Amino acid sequence: KMRYGFWLTLIASAKLASKKNNFQFFIDCIQGYKKAKSQQLDFIVSENEGVFIRKLRWKNIFKKLGL
């Protein structure tokens, strides 16, 4: 719903699940992503906002990795 795409969803879900120390949270996030994708639910953000969010998230991920 936030237009993250699969890989950002996977990374963000894994990070949150590790912070919460709850693997089931990770599974729930991935299942929620698949469900929303298959049901073609409405997005929360516009297409332009989605592009901005993805660029920002990837930029911060690469920055933290030192790339």
N, CA, C and O atoms as CSV, one atom per row, in Angstrom:
chain,resi,resn,atom,element,x,y,z
A,1,LYS,N,N,0.813,-1.197,0.000
A,1,LYS,CA,C,0.000,0.000,0.000
A,1,LYS,C,C,0.858,1.263,0.000
A,1,LYS,O,O,0.392,2.339,-0.373
A,2,MET,N,N,2.093,1.125,0.414
A,2,MET,CA,C,2.990,2.285,0.449
A,2,MET,C,C,3.878,2.365,-0.788
A,2,MET,O,O,4.748,3.232,-0.868
A,3,ARG,N,N,3.671,1.477,-1.743
A,3,ARG,CA,C,4.429,1.443,-3.001
A,3,ARG,C,C,5.910,1.168,-2.779
A,3,ARG,O,O,6.749,1.688,-3.514
A,4,TYR,N,N,6.244,0.360,-1.781
A,4,TYR,CA,C,7.639,0.020,-1.520
A,4,TYR,C,C,8.206,-0.912,-2.580
A,4,TYR,O,O,9.357,-0.755,-2.986
A,5,GLY,N,N,7.432,-1.859,-3.027
A,5,GLY,CA,C,7.963,-2.920,-3.865
A,5,GLY,C,C,8.402,-4.067,-2.975
A,5,GLY,O,O,8.519,-3.917,-1.759
A,6,PHE,N,N,8.644,-5.217,-3.597
A,6,PHE,CA,C,8.931,-6.425,-2.823
A,6,PHE,C,C,10.207,-6.311,-2.005
A,6,PHE,O,O,10.203,-6.620,-0.813
A,7,TRP,N,N,11.302,-5.872,-2.623
A,7,TRP,CA,C,12.587,-5.884,-1.929
A,7,TRP,C,C,12.633,-4.919,-0.751
A,7,TRP,O,O,13.181,-5.257,0.298
A,8,LEU,N,N,12.076,-3.740,-0.904
A,8,LEU,CA,C,12.037,-2.808,0.229
A,8,LEU,C,C,11.136,-3.343,1.335
A,8,LEU,O,O,11.443,-3.200,2.519
A,9,THR,N,N,10.026,-3.957,0.947
A,9,THR,CA,C,9.135,-4.558,1.938
A,9,THR,C,C,9.860,-5.652,2.701
A,9,THR,O,O,9.746,-5.747,3.923
A,10,LEU,N,N,10.604,-6.475,1.980
A,10,LEU,CA,C,11.347,-7.565,2.599
A,10,LEU,C,C,12.372,-7.031,3.598
A,10,LEU,O,O,12.463,-7.522,4.724
A,11,ILE,N,N,13.136,-6.033,3.186
A,11,ILE,CA,C,14.177,-5.465,4.051
A,11,ILE,C,C,13.566,-4.768,5.265
A,11,ILE,O,O,14.010,-4.979,6.394
A,12,ALA,N,N,12.548,-3.937,5.035
A,12,ALA,CA,C,11.917,-3.207,6.141
A,12,ALA,C,C,11.250,-4.164,7.124
A,12,ALA,O,O,11.319,-3.959,8.336
A,13,SER,N,N,10.609,-5.201,6.608
A,13,SER,CA,C,9.942,-6.182,7.467
A,13,SER,C,C,10.953,-6.954,8.301
A,13,SER,O,O,10.737,-7.190,9.489
A,14,ALA,N,N,12.053,-7.344,7.677
A,14,ALA,CA,C,13.094,-8.075,8.401
A,14,ALA,C,C,13.692,-7.214,9.511
A,14,ALA,O,O,13.943,-7.697,10.615
A,15,LYS,N,N,13.916,-5.945,9.210
A,15,LYS,CA,C,14.484,-5.041,10.216
A,15,LYS,C,C,13.531,-4.866,11.398
A,15,LYS,O,O,13.943,-4.956,12.555
A,16,LEU,N,N,12.261,-4.615,11.102
A,16,LEU,CA,C,11.289,-4.440,12.186
A,16,LEU,C,C,11.106,-5.720,12.991
A,16,LEU,O,O,10.992,-5.675,14.216
A,17,ALA,N,N,11.076,-6.857,12.307
A,17,ALA,CA,C,10.913,-8.135,12.999
A,17,ALA,C,C,12.097,-8.402,13.925
A,17,ALA,O,O,11.920,-8.918,15.028
A,18,SER,N,N,13.299,-8.054,13.479
A,18,SER,CA,C,14.466,-8.268,14.335
A,18,SER,C,C,14.449,-7.325,15.536
A,18,SER,O,O,14.840,-7.710,16.637
A,19,LYS,N,N,13.995,-6.089,15.324
A,19,LYS,CA,C,13.892,-5.154,16.451
A,19,LYS,C,C,12.857,-5.623,17.466
A,19,LYS,O,O,13.040,-5.475,18.674
A,20,LYS,N,N,11.759,-6.194,16.949
A,20,LYS,CA,C,10.704,-6.683,17.831
A,20,LYS,C,C,11.017,-8.075,18.367
A,20,LYS,O,O,10.333,-8.582,19.256
A,21,ASN,N,N,12.080,-8.692,17.801
A,21,ASN,CA,C,12.445,-10.056,18.163
A,21,ASN,C,C,11.262,-11.001,17.939
A,21,ASN,O,O,10.951,-11.841,18.783
A,22,ASN,N,N,10.608,-10.845,16.781
A,22,ASN,CA,C,9.378,-11.575,16.491
A,22,ASN,C,C,9.372,-11.984,15.017
A,22,ASN,O,O,9.047,-11.183,14.141
A,23,PHE,N,N,9.738,-13.250,14.756
A,23,PHE,CA,C,9.792,-13.742,13.380
A,23,PHE,C,C,8.407,-13.784,12.749
A,23,PHE,O,O,8.269,-13.592,11.541
A,24,GLN,N,N,7.388,-14.034,13.549
A,24,GLN,CA,C,6.019,-14.087,13.023
A,24,GLN,C,C,5.610,-12.744,12.425
A,24,GLN,O,O,4.835,-12.709,11.469
A,25,PHE,N,N,6.109,-11.655,12.963
A,25,PHE,CA,C,5.839,-10.327,12.406
A,25,PHE,C,C,6.342,-10.240,10.970
A,25,PHE,O,O,5.663,-9.688,10.105
A,26,PHE,N,N,7.526,-10.782,10.718
A,26,PHE,CA,C,8.089,-10.801,9.369
A,26,PHE,C,C,7.183,-11.583,8.419
A,26,PHE,O,O,6.878,-11.118,7.321
A,27,ILE,N,N,6.761,-12.752,8.839
A,27,ILE,CA,C,5.873,-13.587,8.020
A,27,ILE,C,C,4.571,-12.846,7.740
A,27,ILE,O,O,4.088,-12.845,6.608
A,28,ASP,N,N,4.004,-12.218,8.761
A,28,ASP,CA,C,2.746,-11.475,8.597
A,28,ASP,C,C,2.897,-10.326,7.602
A,28,ASP,O,O,2.000,-10.080,6.796
A,29,CYS,N,N,4.023,-9.629,7.656
A,29,CYS,CA,C,4.256,-8.517,6.722
A,29,CYS,C,C,4.330,-9.008,5.284
A,29,CYS,O,O,3.736,-8.405,4.390
A,30,ILE,N,N,5.046,-10.086,5.058
A,30,ILE,CA,C,5.192,-10.618,3.701
A,30,ILE,C,C,3.851,-11.141,3.198
A,30,ILE,O,O,3.498,-10.937,2.037
A,31,GLN,N,N,3.107,-11.814,4.069
A,31,GLN,CA,C,1.777,-12.292,3.667
A,31,GLN,C,C,0.852,-11.119,3.370
A,31,GLN,O,O,0.063,-11.177,2.427
A,32,GLY,N,N,0.938,-10.064,4.160
A,32,GLY,CA,C,0.131,-8.869,3.924
A,32,GLY,C,C,0.482,-8.211,2.603
A,32,GLY,O,O,-0.398,-7.733,1.886
A,33,TYR,N,N,1.774,-8.187,2.279
A,33,TYR,CA,C,2.211,-7.622,0.998
A,33,TYR,C,C,1.622,-8.428,-0.158
A,33,TYR,O,O,1.082,-7.862,-1.108
A,34,LYS,N,N,1.730,-9.753,-0.067
A,34,LYS,CA,C,1.206,-10.614,-1.137
A,34,LYS,C,C,-0.305,-10.471,-1.275
A,34,LYS,O,O,-0.837,-10.445,-2.385
A,35,LYS,N,N,-0.990,-10.379,-0.142
A,35,LYS,CA,C,-2.447,-10.237,-0.166
A,35,LYS,C,C,-2.854,-8.913,-0.813
A,35,LYS,O,O,-3.748,-8.880,-1.659
A,36,ALA,N,N,-2.201,-7.836,-0.417
A,36,ALA,CA,C,-2.518,-6.522,-0.980
A,36,ALA,C,C,-2.209,-6.489,-2.474
A,36,ALA,O,O,-2.948,-5.887,-3.253
A,37,LYS,N,N,-1.114,-7.138,-2.869
A,37,LYS,CA,C,-0.729,-7.167,-4.281
A,37,LYS,C,C,-1.739,-7.967,-5.106
A,37,LYS,O,O,-2.115,-7.554,-6.203
A,38,SER,N,N,-2.174,-9.106,-4.577
A,38,SER,CA,C,-3.099,-9.957,-5.333
A,38,SER,C,C,-4.504,-9.363,-5.403
A,38,SER,O,O,-5.216,-9.568,-6.387
A,39,GLN,N,N,-4.904,-8.632,-4.373
A,39,GLN,CA,C,-6.247,-8.037,-4.351
A,39,GLN,C,C,-6.269,-6.651,-4.984
A,39,GLN,O,O,-7.329,-6.036,-5.101
A,40,GLN,N,N,-5.110,-6.164,-5.389
A,40,GLN,CA,C,-4.973,-4.850,-6.011
A,40,GLN,C,C,-5.682,-3.761,-5.200
A,40,GLN,O,O,-6.487,-2.993,-5.725
A,41,LEU,N,N,-5.358,-3.720,-3.909
A,41,LEU,CA,C,-5.941,-2.721,-3.016
A,41,LEU,C,C,-5.433,-1.328,-3.374
A,41,LEU,O,O,-4.372,-1.185,-3.981
A,42,ASP,N,N,-6.181,-0.322,-3.003
A,42,ASP,CA,C,-5.789,1.062,-3.267
A,42,ASP,C,C,-4.530,1.408,-2.477
A,42,ASP,O,O,-4.331,0.943,-1.355
A,43,PHE,N,N,-3.692,2.232,-3.088
A,43,PHE,CA,C,-2.470,2.667,-2.432
A,43,PHE,C,C,-2.765,3.832,-1.496
A,43,PHE,O,O,-3.717,4.587,-1.699
A,44,ILE,N,N,-1.934,3.964,-0.470
A,44,ILE,CA,C,-2.061,5.059,0.489
A,44,ILE,C,C,-1.423,6.322,-0.075
A,44,ILE,O,O,-1.884,7.432,0.191
A,45,VAL,N,N,-0.359,6.147,-0.856
A,45,VAL,CA,C,0.367,7.289,-1.418
A,45,VAL,C,C,0.219,7.309,-2.939
A,45,VAL,O,O,-0.081,6.290,-3.559
A,46,SER,N,N,0.433,8.485,-3.526
A,46,SER,CA,C,0.337,8.620,-4.986
A,46,SER,C,C,1.560,7.974,-5.645
A,46,SER,O,O,2.514,7.588,-4.971
A,47,GLU,N,N,1.509,7.868,-6.955
A,47,GLU,CA,C,2.622,7.271,-7.694
A,47,GLU,C,C,3.900,8.095,-7.533
A,47,GLU,O,O,4.981,7.536,-7.352
A,48,ASN,N,N,3.777,9.417,-7.596
A,48,ASN,CA,C,4.951,10.291,-7.422
A,48,ASN,C,C,5.517,10.195,-6.014
A,48,ASN,O,O,6.735,10.183,-5.831
A,49,GLU,N,N,4.649,10.126,-5.031
A,49,GLU,CA,C,5.104,9.971,-3.645
A,49,GLU,C,C,5.804,8.629,-3.475
A,49,GLU,O,O,6.797,8.530,-2.755
A,50,GLY,N,N,5.288,7.599,-4.136
A,50,GLY,CA,C,5.909,6.277,-4.078
A,50,GLY,C,C,7.318,6.287,-4.639
A,50,GLY,O,O,8.225,5.682,-4.067
A,51,VAL,N,N,7.504,6.974,-5.758
A,51,VAL,CA,C,8.840,7.098,-6.356
A,51,VAL,C,C,9.780,7.796,-5.381
A,51,VAL,O,O,10.912,7.355,-5.180
A,52,PHE,N,N,9.314,8.877,-4.780
A,52,PHE,CA,C,10.128,9.616,-3.813
A,52,PHE,C,C,10.491,8.736,-2.613
A,52,PHE,O,O,11.645,8.710,-2.185
A,53,ILE,N,N,9.515,8.024,-2.079
A,53,ILE,CA,C,9.743,7.173,-0.906
A,53,ILE,C,C,10.757,6.078,-1.222
A,53,ILE,O,O,11.674,5.834,-0.437
A,54,ARG,N,N,10.598,5.420,-2.367
A,54,ARG,CA,C,11.526,4.349,-2.739
A,54,ARG,C,C,12.950,4.878,-2.906
A,54,ARG,O,O,13.900,4.270,-2.414
A,55,LYS,N,N,13.096,5.995,-3.591
A,55,LYS,CA,C,14.435,6.578,-3.772
A,55,LYS,C,C,15.068,6.916,-2.424
A,55,LYS,O,O,16.245,6.636,-2.194
A,56,LEU,N,N,14.283,7.516,-1.542
A,56,LEU,CA,C,14.786,7.892,-0.223
A,56,LEU,C,C,15.182,6.663,0.587
A,56,LEU,O,O,16.245,6.644,1.208
A,57,ARG,N,N,14.334,5.641,0.584
A,57,ARG,CA,C,14.633,4.425,1.352
A,57,ARG,C,C,15.887,3.738,0.837
A,57,ARG,O,O,16.748,3.344,1.624
A,58,TRP,N,N,15.999,3.588,-0.501
A,58,TRP,CA,C,17.191,2.948,-1.067
A,58,TRP,C,C,18.444,3.772,-0.783
A,58,TRP,O,O,19.500,3.215,-0.481
A,59,LYS,N,N,18.332,5.082,-0.877
A,59,LYS,CA,C,19.470,5.959,-0.602
A,59,LYS,C,C,19.963,5.749,0.827
A,59,LYS,O,O,21.166,5.644,1.065
A,60,ASN,N,N,19.034,5.688,1.771
A,60,ASN,CA,C,19.406,5.499,3.175
A,60,ASN,C,C,19.965,4.107,3.435
A,60,ASN,O,O,20.871,3.948,4.253
A,61,ILE,N,N,19.441,3.104,2.753
A,61,ILE,CA,C,19.963,1.742,2.911
A,61,ILE,C,C,21.407,1.684,2.423
A,61,ILE,O,O,22.280,1.162,3.117
A,62,PHE,N,N,21.658,2.222,1.227
A,62,PHE,CA,C,23.014,2.209,0.685
A,62,PHE,C,C,23.970,3.026,1.548
A,62,PHE,O,O,25.135,2.663,1.707
A,63,LYS,N,N,23.477,4.122,2.099
A,63,LYS,CA,C,24.300,4.961,2.969
A,63,LYS,C,C,24.721,4.183,4.218
A,63,LYS,O,O,25.880,4.245,4.629
A,64,LYS,N,N,23.783,3.454,4.814
A,64,LYS,CA,C,24.102,2.680,6.014
A,64,LYS,C,C,25.058,1.536,5.715
A,64,LYS,O,O,25.849,1.136,6.569
A,65,LEU,N,N,24.980,1.009,4.488
A,65,LEU,CA,C,25.882,-0.069,4.089
A,65,LEU,C,C,27.244,0.462,3.640
A,65,LEU,O,O,28.172,-0.313,3.412
A,66,GLY,N,N,27.357,1.772,3.517
A,66,GLY,CA,C,28.607,2.388,3.101
A,66,GLY,C,C,28.868,2.273,1.612
A,66,GLY,O,O,30.020,2.281,1.178
A,67,LEU,N,N,27.811,2.168,0.831
A,67,LEU,CA,C,27.967,2.047,-0.632
A,67,LEU,C,C,27.720,3.357,-1.331
A,67,LEU,O,O,27.810,3.429,-2.556
